[in-house]
Amino acid sequence: MFYPLLLEPRFKERVWGGRRLAALYGKALPPGLPIGESWEVTDRPGDVSVIRNGRWAGRDLRWLMEEHREGLLGGARDEGGRFPLLVKILDARELLSVQVHPPAEVAVRLGGEPKTELWYFTETEPGAVIYAGLRRGVTREEFERRLREGRVEECIHRFAVRAGDAVFLPSGRVHALGAGVVLFEIQQNSDTTYRVFDWNRVGLDGRPRELHVAEALESIRFDDVEPGPLPEVWEGSGEGSRRRLVDHELFRVDAWRWEGPTVVKWPGGRCRVLGVVRGRVRVRGGGEVVELLPGTFCVVPAGVAALELEVGGSAELLEAEPGPLESAGSVMSREGR
């Protein structure tokens, strides 16, 4: 009954976006607009992924959650009754705002949603940087003073990124995505963002974009100092090379690499999201075959009994699994470099 699901992407116009998702991944972008985000897997109010293959073509992820929740998620927990993960591809042609997502305890007070996320960089221009966390020694008082002076970026830790880097952003970590990068984003199903500074630019309507300074100051963890990319440690096996990116109560994410044609067999019974970074991977399960090319994702329901991955040559793939119904706590891959 259950099979790997291909979903229609939903494109988002952003003042900082570009057109690279068409050139890199063949996305059919609406003409003439700066597209910053392609929502590949989404179960948000007003933004729900539509299934485009198999017996459920034309149905959407909301329907699947309502009618077949157990077969879709298995032992994974949902996010307020919705599919637990939101998966995007981002094209940052320009610098994004300095922002923060509220931790759970703050989100309750402010009427928002917590959001923890992972960035996996697939394309970076020379000199690309991001901002994440605070510089060592910065206090809240200094942060607020620099903010009033229009110099808050001096308080935020900045570091270079390259293709293949992964950065973990727990709720409460102040951050800004730099210009000239494309990335896969795997996150908790939430869309609450508090902008604290937007580089004095205007939005698509020609007006300054709304800031949320009071909410941001409540949300920022001022003891979160100088994080970096996650360490790049690959472990070889008969199934290829695996890099554990994040093992957290909300989601686990692995990167997989293969250097030549191969067939990999994985057990089913777990909800997964698979996305190809490079190369070509055919996914077989439940009597259905889907082909994943770079920038293509599929959702594998827990009700799929077994999976077979046919790798066409050198390839790289991300595998994301939502967190379990019961969790002993949060475990995160150590940040490094």
C-alpha positions as CSV (number, residue, x, y, z in Angstrom):
1,M,0.0,0.0,0.0
2,F,2.7,2.5,1.0
3,Y,5.5,3.5,-1.4
4,P,8.1,6.3,-1.9
5,L,6.4,9.6,-2.5
6,L,7.5,12.3,-4.8
7,L,6.1,15.8,-3.9
8,E,5.5,19.0,-5.9
9,P,7.9,21.8,-4.7
10,R,6.5,25.1,-3.6
11,F,8.5,28.1,-4.6
12,K,8.9,31.2,-2.4
13,E,9.9,34.7,-3.6
14,R,12.4,36.3,-1.4
15,V,14.2,39.7,-1.6
16,W,17.5,37.9,-1.1
17,G,16.8,35.0,-3.6
18,G,18.0,34.3,-7.1
19,R,17.5,31.9,-10.0
20,R,20.1,29.2,-9.4
21,L,17.6,26.5,-8.5
22,A,16.6,26.3,-12.1
23,A,20.2,26.0,-13.4
24,L,21.4,23.6,-10.7
25,Y,18.3,21.4,-10.1
26,G,16.0,22.0,-13.1
27,K,13.3,23.6,-11.0
28,A,10.5,25.2,-13.0
29,L,10.7,28.6,-11.3
30,P,8.1,31.2,-12.0
31,P,9.6,33.7,-14.5
32,G,11.3,36.9,-13.5
33,L,11.1,36.4,-9.7
34,P,13.9,36.1,-7.1
35,I,13.2,32.7,-5.7
36,G,14.9,32.1,-2.4
37,E,13.3,28.9,-1.2
38,S,11.9,25.7,-2.7
39,W,9.8,23.9,-0.1
40,E,10.3,20.3,-1.0
41,V,8.4,18.6,1.9
42,T,5.9,20.7,3.8
43,D,2.8,20.3,5.9
44,R,2.2,23.9,6.9
45,P,-1.1,25.7,6.9
46,G,-1.6,27.0,3.4
47,D,1.6,25.3,2.2
48,V,1.1,21.5,1.9
49,S,3.0,19.3,-0.5
50,V,1.0,17.6,-3.2
51,I,1.9,14.0,-4.1
52,R,2.8,13.5,-7.8
53,N,3.3,9.8,-8.2
54,G,1.5,6.5,-7.7
55,R,-1.9,5.7,-6.4
56,W,-2.1,8.8,-4.3
57,A,-1.1,11.3,-7.0
58,G,-3.1,14.5,-6.5
59,R,-3.6,13.9,-2.7
60,D,-1.4,15.9,-0.3
61,L,0.7,15.3,2.8
62,R,-2.1,16.7,5.0
63,W,-4.5,14.1,3.8
64,L,-1.9,11.4,4.3
65,M,-1.3,12.5,7.9
66,E,-5.0,12.5,8.6
67,E,-5.8,9.2,6.9
68,H,-2.7,7.1,7.3
69,R,-0.6,8.7,10.1
70,E,0.7,5.4,11.6
71,G,1.6,4.0,8.2
72,L,3.4,7.3,7.3
73,L,5.2,8.0,10.6
74,G,5.4,4.6,12.3
75,G,7.1,5.3,15.7
76,A,8.0,8.9,14.9
77,R,6.2,11.7,16.6
78,D,4.3,14.5,14.7
79,E,4.7,18.2,15.2
80,G,1.3,19.5,16.5
81,G,-0.5,16.9,14.5
82,R,1.4,17.7,11.3
83,F,4.3,16.0,9.5
84,P,7.3,16.6,11.7
85,L,9.8,17.9,9.2
86,L,10.0,20.8,6.8
87,V,12.6,20.4,4.0
88,K,13.7,23.2,1.8
89,I,16.4,24.2,-0.8
90,L,17.6,27.7,-0.3
91,D,19.3,30.0,-2.9
92,A,20.9,33.0,-1.1
93,R,22.0,35.4,-3.8
94,E,22.2,38.1,-1.1
95,L,22.8,38.2,2.6
96,L,19.8,37.2,4.8
97,S,18.7,39.1,7.9
98,V,20.1,38.6,11.3
99,Q,17.5,36.4,12.9
100,V,16.6,33.9,15.6
101,H,14.0,31.2,16.1
102,P,12.6,31.0,19.6
103,P,13.4,28.1,22.0
104,A,10.4,26.1,23.1
105,E,9.9,27.8,26.4
106,V,10.1,31.2,24.9
107,A,7.9,30.3,21.9
108,V,5.1,29.4,24.4
109,R,5.2,32.9,25.9
110,L,5.5,34.7,22.6
111,G,2.8,32.7,20.7
112,G,5.3,31.3,18.2
113,E,6.9,28.0,17.4
114,P,10.4,26.7,18.2
115,K,12.5,25.8,15.2
116,T,15.7,23.8,15.1
117,E,17.3,23.3,11.8
118,L,20.3,21.8,9.8
119,W,22.0,23.5,6.9
120,Y,23.9,21.3,4.4
121,F,25.7,23.5,1.8
122,T,25.7,22.2,-1.8
123,E,27.1,25.2,-3.6
124,T,29.2,28.1,-2.3
125,E,30.9,31.0,-4.1
126,P,34.5,31.9,-3.2
127,G,34.6,33.8,0.1
128,A,31.1,32.7,1.2
129,V,30.5,33.1,5.0
130,I,27.7,32.8,7.5
131,Y,27.0,34.3,10.9
132,A,26.0,32.0,13.7
133,G,26.2,32.4,17.5
134,L,27.9,35.2,19.4
135,R,31.5,36.2,19.6
136,R,33.2,35.3,22.8
137,G,32.8,37.8,25.5
138,V,29.7,39.6,24.0
139,T,27.1,40.4,26.6
140,R,23.4,41.2,26.1
141,E,24.1,44.8,27.0
142,E,26.8,45.1,24.4
143,F,24.6,43.4,21.8
144,E,21.7,45.8,22.5
145,R,24.1,48.8,22.3
146,R,25.6,47.7,19.0
147,L,22.1,47.1,17.7
148,R,21.1,50.7,18.4
149,E,24.2,51.8,16.7
150,G,23.5,49.7,13.6
151,R,26.7,47.6,14.1
152,V,25.2,44.4,15.6
153,E,27.1,42.2,13.1
154,E,30.3,43.0,15.1
155,C,28.8,40.9,17.9
156,I,28.0,37.8,15.8
157,H,30.5,35.0,15.1
158,R,31.3,34.7,11.4
159,F,33.0,31.9,9.6
160,A,33.6,30.6,6.1
161,V,31.7,27.8,4.6
162,R,32.2,25.6,1.5
163,A,30.2,22.9,-0.3
164,G,29.9,19.8,1.9
165,D,29.8,21.8,5.2
166,A,26.9,21.2,7.6
167,V,25.8,23.7,10.3
168,F,23.4,22.9,13.1
169,L,21.2,25.7,14.3
170,P,19.3,24.9,17.5
171,S,16.4,27.2,18.5
172,G,17.9,30.3,20.2
173,R,21.0,30.6,18.1
174,V,21.3,34.0,16.4
175,H,22.3,33.6,12.7
176,A,22.4,35.1,9.2
177,L,23.0,33.2,6.0
178,G,25.6,34.8,3.8
179,A,25.4,35.6,0.1
180,G,26.4,33.2,-2.6
181,V,25.3,29.9,-1.1
182,V,22.8,27.1,-2.0
183,L,21.9,24.6,0.7
184,F,19.5,21.9,1.7
185,E,17.7,22.8,5.0
186,I,16.1,20.1,7.2
187,Q,14.2,21.5,10.1
188,Q,11.5,21.1,12.7
189,N,8.1,21.9,11.2
190,S,7.9,25.6,12.2
191,D,7.9,28.9,10.4
192,T,8.6,31.4,13.3
193,T,11.5,33.8,12.6
194,Y,12.3,36.9,14.6
195,R,14.4,39.4,12.6
196,V,16.7,41.5,14.8
197,F,18.6,43.4,12.0
198,D,18.2,43.5,8.2
199,W,21.2,45.5,7.0
200,N,19.1,48.6,6.5
201,R,17.6,47.3,3.2
202,V,14.1,47.4,1.8
203,G,11.8,44.4,1.0
204,L,10.1,43.5,-2.2
205,D,7.5,46.2,-1.7
206,G,10.2,48.9,-1.4
207,R,9.7,49.3,2.4
208,P,11.9,48.3,5.2
209,R,11.0,44.8,6.3
210,E,9.4,44.3,9.8
211,L,11.8,43.7,12.7
212,H,11.0,41.8,15.9
213,V,13.6,43.2,18.2
214,A,11.9,42.6,21.5
215,E,11.0,39.0,20.6
216,A,14.5,38.3,19.3
217,L,16.2,39.6,22.4
218,E,14.0,37.2,24.5
219,S,14.9,34.3,22.2
220,I,18.6,34.7,21.7
221,R,20.8,32.4,23.9
222,F,23.5,34.8,24.9
223,D,25.7,31.9,26.2
224,D,25.8,30.4,22.7
225,V,29.4,31.2,21.7
226,E,31.3,30.7,18.5
227,P,29.9,27.5,17.0
228,G,31.3,26.1,13.7
229,P,30.5,23.6,11.0
230,L,29.9,20.0,12.1
231,P,33.0,17.8,11.7
232,E,33.4,15.9,8.5
233,V,33.9,12.3,9.5
234,W,33.0,9.6,7.0
235,E,32.7,5.9,8.1
236,G,32.9,3.3,5.4
237,S,30.7,0.2,5.1
238,G,29.5,-2.3,2.5
239,E,26.7,0.2,1.9
240,G,28.9,3.1,1.1
241,S,30.3,5.9,3.3
242,R,28.2,7.4,5.9
243,R,28.6,10.7,7.8
244,R,26.4,11.2,10.8
245,L,25.4,14.9,10.8
246,V,22.9,15.2,13.6
247,D,21.4,12.9,16.1
248,H,18.8,15.0,18.0
249,E,15.5,14.3,19.7
250,L,13.8,16.1,16.8
251,F,15.6,14.5,13.8
252,R,18.5,12.4,12.7
253,V,20.3,13.2,9.5
254,D,23.0,11.2,7.7
255,A,24.9,11.9,4.5
256,W,25.7,9.0,2.3
257,R,28.3,8.7,-0.5
258,W,29.0,6.1,-3.2
259,E,31.9,6.2,-5.6
260,G,30.4,3.9,-8.3
261,P,27.4,1.9,-9.3
262,T,26.0,-0.2,-6.5
263,V,22.7,-1.6,-5.1
264,V,22.0,-1.0,-1.4
265,K,19.2,-2.7,0.6
266,W,17.8,-1.0,3.6
267,P,15.1,-2.3,6.0
268,G,11.8,-0.4,6.1
269,G,9.6,0.4,9.0
270,R,10.9,3.9,9.5
271,C,9.8,7.2,8.1
272,R,12.6,8.8,6.0
273,V,13.1,11.7,3.7
274,L,15.7,11.1,1.1
275,G,17.3,13.9,-1.0
276,V,20.1,13.6,-3.7
277,V,22.9,16.1,-3.5
278,R,24.7,14.8,-6.6
279,G,24.4,11.8,-8.9
280,R,21.4,9.6,-9.5
281,V,19.6,7.2,-7.2
282,R,16.6,5.0,-7.9
283,V,14.5,4.1,-4.9
284,R,12.4,0.9,-5.0
285,G,9.8,0.1,-2.4
286,G,6.2,-1.0,-2.1
287,G,6.0,-1.8,-5.8
288,E,7.0,1.7,-6.9
289,V,10.3,3.0,-8.3
290,V,11.2,6.7,-8.1
291,E,14.3,8.3,-9.6
292,L,16.0,11.0,-7.6
293,L,18.3,13.4,-9.4
294,P,20.2,16.3,-7.7
295,G,17.7,18.5,-5.8
296,T,15.0,15.9,-5.8
297,F,13.5,14.5,-2.5
298,C,11.1,11.7,-1.7
299,V,9.3,10.7,1.5
300,V,9.5,7.0,2.4
301,P,6.6,6.1,4.7
302,A,7.3,3.7,7.6
303,G,4.8,1.4,6.0
304,V,7.3,0.5,3.3
305,A,8.6,-2.9,4.3
306,A,12.0,-2.7,2.6
307,L,14.0,-0.3,0.4
308,E,16.4,-0.9,-2.5
309,L,18.6,1.9,-3.6
310,E,20.1,1.6,-7.1
311,V,23.0,4.0,-7.3
312,G,23.9,5.0,-10.9
313,G,27.5,6.0,-10.2
314,S,29.3,8.5,-8.0
315,A,26.5,10.0,-5.8
316,E,25.7,11.7,-2.5
317,L,22.4,11.6,-0.6
318,L,20.9,12.9,2.6
319,E,18.8,10.7,4.7
320,A,16.6,12.4,7.4
321,E,14.4,10.6,10.0
322,P,12.1,12.4,12.4
323,G,12.5,11.9,16.0
324,P,10.8,9.0,18.0
325,L,7.6,9.3,20.0
326,E,9.7,8.8,23.2
327,S,13.1,10.3,23.5
328,A,15.6,10.1,26.4
329,G,17.0,13.5,25.5
330,S,18.9,15.5,23.0
331,V,22.1,14.3,21.5
332,M,23.9,16.4,18.9
333,S,26.9,15.8,16.7
334,R,29.8,17.8,18.1
335,E,30.5,21.0,16.2
336,G,34.0,21.6,14.9
337,R,36.3,23.3,12.4
